[in-house]
Amino acid sequence: MYSYIFISLVFSIGFSSIINAETTSSTTSSSSSSTATDSCSFSRTTFSYSTDVSQLNTCTALDGDITITNNELSIIDLSNINTLSGKLSIINSHNVNSINLNRLAEIEDSLIVNNLTSLNLIDVPQLSQVDDLQLISLPSLSNLNLNTNNIVNNNVSSNNLSINRLTLSDTSLTNLNNLNGITNIGYLNINNNNEIELVELNNLRTVEDALVLSFNGDNTMVHLNSLNWCSNLTVQDVMHFEANNLTYVNGSLQLSYNTFESLNLSSLISVGSSLGIFSNDLLQNLSLGSLTDINGDLNMFNNSELVFMNSSFESIENIRGAVSISGAIANLEMPNLDSIGGDFRINSTSENFSCQEFDNWNSDGQIEGNNYECNHLNELNEVIIDDDSDNNSDTDSGSNSNSNENENENSDRSSLGSRLMTPDFSLTLLIMIAFTLLTN
């Protein structure tokens, strides 16, 4: 009996060992096969050595989230790669002066080049599609070679490059000629490129997310005359701005710190969120003659030369947020206004400004917010004068009051002395003194 149990136990253990050995062998073989097959596929990998970059360049197709950071190489050569199904980041490599991607045609996710202080050239001449291209903190970058397969039609250049999101920040690029063929884009941010003085995107028609043009060259001129629709638009530190066909801004529109004297957006009909026009020191003429609706706030301040706005908002009907305007405004007319949904505040330093029309709006209920304020220079002066008069009156009143109090106090003392020196009181006092002397 016991021998039978022992033999069965030994047989079971031996059989299990054989099965486990076969399973382990099978798993090892599978892992080895997977590694051989997926040598160009990475989940999330950082390459920091020259040999790593050379290994990548043996691939024609890359897949995964790949980061290269290398201070040994002066050239990053990935010239064999045709497609990238993922994300490629080249960052913090301060000795690199050129990046060669001259066969790369498609990037499904993003190409990010960030903080390469010596980089002068990025060569991607075959690139036809990229979801997100970010070129940031590249102060020496003066050559960007994108798709050069140009088609010339009626002297208008267009290329085959499709970009969803593009950021160019802190480079030494002098022009954006390679972008002239873009007709639609999700997000475009061009900022702090001190050598760029012309942004001319003649074929750009729609921007689905945001367009940001800010703090590039001191005398930057912007031409966006095909732009019809933009979700959010920010324009800063620009000397000249043209968007003659811009009809709709679906989100916010901000124009600030610019040096242009005139702003003509006469085709603009609607702003879906807030409109901000501020700190444009030289702005004298503002034309928003077709604008009927602002679905958020209207904010205008520190436009020191903007005095006359009798026709700037001649078609405006509804402002659904608050209104806050200050400056040397002599007149402001909105003859077609129906309602303002929020608070209303205007402060003018001009003696020619009148609040009468806005007072009427407030009385008629056209201003729906809880707070209403309208002041101009004359009213401010009157307030100051009234305050001074009140202070003087209070001072005079105080002096008279003190005088009356002193007189009343002296009168009370005199009355008390008179009461003490009556004949009855004097007789009583003498009797008390005599009685005291006799008893002693």
C-alpha positions as CSV (number, residue, x, y, z in Angstrom):
1,M,0.0,0.0,0.0
2,Y,2.6,2.5,1.0
3,S,4.9,1.6,-1.8
4,Y,2.1,2.2,-4.3
5,I,1.5,5.7,-2.9
6,F,5.2,6.5,-2.9
7,I,5.5,5.4,-6.6
8,S,2.5,7.5,-7.6
9,L,3.9,10.6,-5.8
10,V,7.3,10.3,-7.5
11,F,5.6,9.8,-10.9
12,S,3.4,13.0,-10.4
13,I,6.4,15.1,-9.4
14,G,8.4,13.9,-12.4
15,F,5.6,14.6,-14.8
16,S,5.0,18.1,-13.4
17,S,8.7,18.9,-13.8
18,I,8.7,17.8,-17.4
19,I,5.7,20.0,-18.1
20,N,7.2,23.0,-16.4
21,A,10.5,22.5,-18.3
22,E,8.6,22.5,-21.6
23,T,6.6,25.6,-20.7
24,T,9.7,27.5,-19.7
25,S,11.5,26.5,-22.9
26,S,8.5,27.6,-24.9
27,T,8.3,31.0,-23.1
28,T,12.0,31.6,-23.5
29,S,11.7,30.9,-27.2
30,S,8.7,33.2,-27.6
31,S,10.4,36.1,-25.8
32,S,13.5,35.7,-27.9
33,S,11.4,35.7,-31.0
34,S,9.5,38.8,-29.9
35,T,12.7,40.7,-29.2
36,A,14.1,39.8,-32.6
37,T,10.8,40.9,-34.3
38,D,10.3,44.1,-32.3
39,S,13.8,45.6,-32.4
40,C,12.3,48.8,-33.9
41,S,9.4,49.0,-31.4
42,F,9.7,50.7,-28.0
43,S,7.1,51.4,-25.3
44,R,8.9,54.3,-23.7
45,T,12.7,54.4,-24.1
46,T,15.4,57.0,-23.7
47,F,18.6,56.8,-25.7
48,S,21.7,58.6,-24.3
49,Y,24.7,57.2,-26.2
50,S,26.0,57.4,-29.7
51,T,25.6,53.7,-30.2
52,D,21.9,53.9,-29.3
53,V,21.3,56.5,-32.1
54,S,23.2,54.3,-34.6
55,Q,21.0,51.4,-33.6
56,L,17.9,53.5,-34.3
57,N,19.1,54.4,-37.7
58,T,19.1,50.8,-38.7
59,C,15.3,50.9,-38.7
60,T,13.1,52.2,-41.6
61,A,10.0,52.3,-39.4
62,L,10.0,53.2,-35.7
63,D,7.1,52.6,-33.3
64,G,6.7,53.9,-29.7
65,D,7.7,56.8,-27.4
66,I,11.4,57.5,-28.1
67,T,13.5,60.2,-26.4
68,I,17.1,61.1,-27.5
69,T,19.3,63.1,-25.2
70,N,23.0,63.1,-26.1
71,N,25.8,65.5,-25.5
72,E,28.4,63.4,-27.4
73,L,27.2,63.9,-31.0
74,S,27.2,67.0,-33.1
75,I,24.9,65.4,-35.7
76,I,21.9,63.2,-35.1
77,D,21.6,61.1,-38.2
78,L,18.3,59.2,-38.6
79,S,18.3,59.3,-42.3
80,N,17.1,55.8,-42.8
81,I,13.8,56.2,-41.0
82,N,10.7,56.5,-43.3
83,T,7.8,56.4,-40.8
84,L,7.3,56.9,-37.1
85,S,4.2,55.4,-35.5
86,G,4.5,57.2,-32.2
87,K,6.5,60.1,-30.7
88,L,10.1,61.2,-31.2
89,S,11.6,63.7,-28.7
90,I,15.2,65.1,-29.1
91,I,15.9,67.2,-26.0
92,N,18.7,68.7,-23.9
93,S,21.5,67.9,-26.3
94,H,23.6,71.0,-26.3
95,N,26.3,70.0,-28.7
96,V,24.0,68.9,-31.6
97,N,24.2,71.3,-34.5
98,S,22.1,69.4,-37.1
99,I,19.3,66.8,-37.2
100,N,19.0,64.7,-40.4
101,L,15.6,63.1,-41.0
102,N,15.7,63.5,-44.7
103,R,13.7,60.3,-45.6
104,L,11.1,60.7,-42.8
105,A,7.6,61.1,-44.5
106,E,5.0,60.4,-41.8
107,I,4.8,60.9,-38.0
108,E,1.6,59.6,-36.5
109,D,2.1,61.4,-33.2
110,S,4.7,64.1,-32.5
111,L,8.2,65.3,-33.3
112,I,9.6,67.4,-30.4
113,V,12.9,69.2,-30.5
114,N,13.5,71.1,-27.3
115,N,16.5,72.9,-25.7
116,L,19.3,72.3,-28.2
117,T,21.3,75.5,-27.9
118,S,23.7,74.8,-30.7
119,L,21.2,73.4,-33.3
120,N,21.4,75.2,-36.6
121,L,19.6,72.9,-39.1
122,I,16.6,70.5,-39.0
123,D,16.3,68.6,-42.3
124,V,13.0,66.9,-42.9
125,P,12.4,67.6,-46.6
126,Q,10.1,64.6,-47.3
127,L,7.7,65.1,-44.3
128,S,4.2,65.1,-45.5
129,Q,2.2,64.4,-42.3
130,V,2.8,65.1,-38.6
131,D,0.2,65.5,-35.9
132,D,2.3,67.7,-33.5
133,L,5.5,69.5,-34.4
134,Q,7.2,71.4,-31.5
135,L,10.4,73.3,-32.1
136,I,11.2,75.1,-28.7
137,S,14.2,76.8,-27.2
138,L,16.5,76.5,-30.2
139,P,18.2,79.9,-30.2
140,S,20.6,79.0,-33.0
141,L,18.1,77.4,-35.4
142,S,18.1,79.4,-38.6
143,N,17.5,76.6,-41.1
144,L,14.3,74.6,-41.1
145,N,13.9,72.4,-44.2
146,L,10.4,71.1,-44.5
147,N,8.6,69.6,-47.5
148,T,10.0,71.2,-50.6
149,N,7.7,69.4,-53.1
150,N,6.0,72.7,-54.0
151,I,3.3,73.2,-56.6
152,V,3.2,76.6,-58.1
153,N,-0.3,77.8,-59.2
154,N,-0.9,81.5,-60.2
155,N,2.3,82.5,-58.3
156,V,0.9,81.0,-55.0
157,S,3.2,78.4,-53.5
158,S,1.6,75.4,-51.7
159,N,3.2,72.3,-50.4
160,N,2.0,68.8,-49.4
161,L,2.7,69.2,-45.7
162,S,-0.2,68.4,-43.3
163,I,0.3,69.6,-39.7
164,N,-2.3,69.5,-36.9
165,R,-0.4,71.4,-34.2
166,L,2.8,73.5,-34.7
167,T,4.8,75.4,-32.1
168,L,7.8,77.6,-33.0
169,S,9.3,79.3,-30.0
170,D,12.7,80.9,-29.3
171,T,14.4,80.2,-32.6
172,S,16.6,82.3,-35.0
173,L,14.3,81.6,-38.0
174,T,13.9,84.6,-40.2
175,N,10.9,83.5,-42.3
176,L,8.1,81.1,-42.4
177,N,8.1,80.4,-46.1
178,N,7.8,76.6,-45.6
179,L,4.4,77.1,-44.0
180,N,2.8,79.2,-46.7
181,G,0.9,76.2,-48.1
182,I,-1.0,75.4,-45.0
183,T,-4.7,75.9,-45.4
184,N,-6.1,74.4,-42.2
185,I,-4.5,73.8,-38.8
186,G,-5.6,72.9,-35.4
187,Y,-3.1,74.9,-33.3
188,L,-0.4,77.4,-34.4
189,N,1.8,79.1,-31.9
190,I,4.7,81.4,-33.1
191,N,6.3,83.2,-30.2
192,N,9.6,84.8,-29.1
193,N,11.4,84.3,-32.5
194,N,13.3,87.6,-32.5
195,E,14.4,87.4,-36.1
196,I,11.0,86.9,-37.6
197,E,9.5,90.2,-38.9
198,L,7.0,88.8,-41.4
199,V,4.3,86.3,-40.7
200,E,2.6,85.7,-44.1
201,L,0.2,82.8,-44.2
202,N,-1.7,83.6,-47.4
203,N,-3.5,80.3,-47.7
204,L,-4.5,79.7,-44.1
205,R,-8.3,79.7,-43.8
206,T,-9.3,78.0,-40.6
207,V,-7.7,77.4,-37.2
208,E,-9.6,74.9,-35.1
209,D,-8.0,75.4,-31.7
210,A,-5.9,78.5,-31.3
211,L,-3.6,80.9,-33.2
212,V,-1.0,82.7,-31.1
213,L,1.4,85.3,-32.6
214,S,3.3,87.0,-29.9
215,F,6.6,88.7,-29.1
216,N,8.5,87.9,-32.2
217,G,10.6,90.6,-34.0
218,D,10.1,94.2,-32.9
219,N,8.6,95.3,-36.2
220,T,6.7,92.1,-37.1
221,M,4.1,92.4,-39.8
222,V,1.3,89.8,-40.0
223,H,-0.8,89.0,-43.1
224,L,-3.6,86.5,-42.7
225,N,-5.9,87.7,-45.4
226,S,-7.4,84.3,-46.2
227,L,-8.2,83.5,-42.6
228,N,-12.0,83.2,-42.2
229,W,-12.6,81.3,-39.0
230,C,-10.5,80.9,-35.9
231,S,-11.3,79.3,-32.5
232,N,-9.1,81.5,-30.4
233,L,-6.8,84.3,-31.6
234,T,-4.0,86.1,-29.7
235,V,-1.9,88.9,-31.3
236,Q,0.9,90.5,-29.3
237,D,3.8,92.9,-30.0
238,V,2.9,93.3,-33.7
239,M,3.5,96.4,-35.8
240,H,1.0,95.7,-38.5
241,F,-1.9,93.2,-38.5
242,E,-4.1,92.3,-41.4
243,A,-7.0,89.7,-41.4
244,N,-9.4,91.3,-43.8
245,N,-11.6,88.3,-44.3
246,L,-11.8,87.2,-40.6
247,T,-15.5,86.7,-40.0
248,Y,-15.8,84.5,-36.9
249,V,-13.7,84.0,-33.7
250,N,-15.4,81.2,-31.9
251,G,-13.6,81.7,-28.6
252,S,-11.6,84.6,-27.3
253,L,-9.9,87.4,-29.2
254,Q,-7.0,89.3,-27.6
255,L,-5.0,92.1,-29.1
256,S,-2.4,93.5,-26.7
257,Y,1.0,95.2,-26.5
258,N,1.0,96.0,-30.2
259,T,2.5,99.0,-31.9
260,F,0.1,99.4,-34.8
261,E,-1.8,102.7,-35.2
262,S,-4.8,101.2,-36.9
263,L,-6.7,97.9,-36.5
264,N,-9.2,97.0,-39.2
265,L,-11.3,93.9,-38.6
266,S,-14.3,95.2,-40.5
267,S,-15.4,91.7,-41.6
268,L,-15.6,90.3,-38.1
269,I,-19.2,89.5,-37.2
270,S,-19.0,87.5,-33.9
271,V,-16.7,86.8,-31.0
272,G,-17.7,83.6,-29.2
273,S,-16.1,84.5,-25.9
274,S,-14.3,87.6,-24.6
275,L,-12.8,90.5,-26.6
276,G,-9.7,92.1,-25.0
277,I,-8.0,95.2,-26.5
278,F,-5.4,96.6,-24.2
279,S,-1.9,98.1,-23.9
280,N,-1.8,99.1,-27.5
281,D,0.0,102.4,-26.9
282,L,-0.1,103.8,-30.5
283,L,-3.6,102.6,-31.5
284,Q,-5.7,105.5,-32.8
285,N,-8.2,103.9,-35.2
286,L,-10.3,100.9,-34.4
287,S,-12.7,99.4,-36.9
288,L,-15.1,96.6,-35.9
289,G,-18.0,97.9,-37.9
290,S,-19.6,94.5,-38.7
291,L,-19.3,93.1,-35.2
292,T,-22.8,92.3,-33.8
293,D,-22.2,89.8,-30.9
294,I,-19.7,89.4,-28.1
295,N,-20.6,86.3,-26.1
296,G,-18.3,87.2,-23.2
297,D,-16.7,90.3,-21.7
298,L,-15.5,93.4,-23.5
299,N,-12.3,94.8,-21.9
300,M,-10.4,97.8,-23.1
301,F,-7.7,99.7,-21.2
302,N,-4.3,101.3,-21.6
303,N,-4.9,102.3,-25.2
304,S,-3.6,105.8,-24.5
305,E,-4.1,107.2,-28.1
306,L,-7.5,105.8,-28.7
307,V,-9.8,108.8,-28.3
308,F,-12.6,108.5,-30.8
309,M,-14.8,105.4,-31.1
310,N,-17.9,106.9,-32.6
311,S,-18.0,104.2,-35.3
312,S,-15.8,101.4,-33.8
313,F,-18.8,99.4,-32.6
314,E,-21.6,100.8,-34.8
315,S,-23.2,97.4,-35.4
316,I,-22.9,95.8,-32.0
317,E,-26.2,94.4,-30.7
318,N,-25.4,92.1,-27.7
319,I,-22.6,91.9,-25.2
320,R,-23.4,88.9,-23.0
321,G,-20.7,89.5,-20.4
322,A,-19.4,92.6,-18.5
323,V,-18.1,95.8,-20.1
324,S,-15.0,97.5,-18.7
325,I,-13.5,100.4,-20.6
326,S,-11.1,103.1,-19.5
327,G,-8.9,105.7,-21.2
328,A,-8.9,109.1,-22.7
329,I,-12.1,108.4,-24.6
330,A,-13.9,111.4,-26.0
331,N,-16.8,109.5,-27.4
332,L,-18.1,106.0,-27.7
333,E,-21.2,105.1,-29.6
334,M,-23.1,101.8,-29.9
335,P,-26.3,102.9,-31.7
336,N,-27.7,99.3,-32.2
337,L,-27.0,97.9,-28.8
338,D,-29.9,95.8,-27.3
339,S,-28.4,94.5,-24.1
340,I,-25.4,94.0,-21.9
341,G,-25.5,90.9,-19.8
342,G,-23.1,91.8,-17.1
343,D,-21.7,94.8,-15.1
344,F,-20.9,98.0,-16.8
345,R,-17.9,100.3,-16.0
346,I,-16.5,103.2,-18.0
347,N,-13.9,105.7,-16.8
348,S,-12.9,108.4,-19.2
349,T,-10.2,111.1,-18.5
350,S,-11.7,113.3,-21.3
351,E,-13.7,116.3,-20.4
352,N,-15.7,115.9,-23.6
353,F,-17.1,112.4,-22.7
354,S,-20.7,112.1,-21.9
355,C,-22.4,109.4,-19.8
356,Q,-25.9,110.4,-20.8
357,E,-26.6,107.6,-23.2
358,F,-25.2,104.9,-20.9
359,D,-27.2,106.4,-18.0
360,N,-30.3,105.9,-20.2
361,W,-29.3,102.3,-20.9
362,N,-29.0,101.6,-17.2
363,S,-32.4,103.3,-16.5
364,D,-34.1,101.3,-19.3
365,G,-32.7,98.0,-18.1
366,Q,-30.5,97.3,-21.1
367,I,-27.6,96.8,-18.6
368,E,-28.5,93.6,-16.8
369,G,-25.6,93.4,-14.3
370,N,-25.8,94.5,-10.7
371,N,-23.1,97.2,-10.9
372,Y,-23.1,100.3,-13.1
373,E,-20.5,103.0,-13.2
374,C,-19.8,105.8,-15.7
375,N,-17.4,108.6,-14.9
376,H,-15.6,111.3,-16.9
377,L,-13.2,114.0,-16.1
378,N,-15.7,116.7,-15.2
379,E,-17.6,114.4,-12.9
380,L,-14.4,113.3,-11.2
381,N,-13.5,117.0,-10.6
382,E,-17.0,117.7,-9.2
383,V,-16.6,114.8,-6.8
384,I,-13.3,116.2,-5.6
385,I,-14.7,119.7,-5.2
386,D,-17.7,118.4,-3.3
387,D,-15.4,116.4,-1.0
388,D,-13.4,119.6,-0.2
389,S,-16.5,121.6,0.5
390,D,-17.8,118.9,2.8
391,N,-14.4,118.9,4.7
392,N,-14.4,122.7,5.0
393,S,-18.0,122.6,6.3
394,D,-17.1,120.0,8.8
395,T,-14.1,122.1,10.0
396,D,-16.2,125.2,10.5
397,S,-18.9,123.2,12.2
398,G,-16.3,121.7,14.5
399,S,-14.9,125.2,15.4
400,N,-18.4,126.5,16.2
401,S,-19.1,123.5,18.3
402,N,-15.9,123.9,20.3
403,S,-16.7,127.6,20.9
404,N,-20.2,126.8,22.1
405,E,-18.9,124.2,24.4
406,N,-16.4,126.6,26.0
407,E,-19.1,129.2,26.4
408,N,-21.4,126.7,28.1
409,E,-18.6,125.6,30.4
410,N,-17.8,129.2,31.5
411,S,-21.5,129.8,32.0
412,D,-21.9,126.8,34.2
413,R,-19.0,127.8,36.4
414,S,-20.4,131.4,36.7
415,S,-23.8,130.1,37.6
416,L,-22.3,127.8,40.3
417,G,-20.4,130.8,41.9
418,S,-23.6,132.8,41.9
419,R,-25.5,130.1,43.7
420,L,-22.8,129.7,46.4
421,M,-22.7,133.4,47.3
422,T,-26.4,133.8,48.2
423,P,-27.2,135.6,51.6
424,D,-28.7,132.4,53.1
425,F,-25.7,130.4,52.3
426,S,-23.3,133.1,53.7
427,L,-25.3,133.3,57.1
428,T,-25.2,129.5,57.5
429,L,-21.5,129.5,56.9
430,L,-20.8,132.2,59.6
431,I,-22.9,130.3,62.2
432,M,-20.9,127.2,61.6
433,I,-17.6,129.0,62.0
434,A,-18.7,130.7,65.3
435,F,-19.9,127.4,66.7
436,T,-16.6,125.8,66.0
437,L,-14.6,128.6,67.8
438,L,-16.9,128.4,70.9
439,T,-16.5,124.6,71.3
440,N,-12.7,124.8,71.1
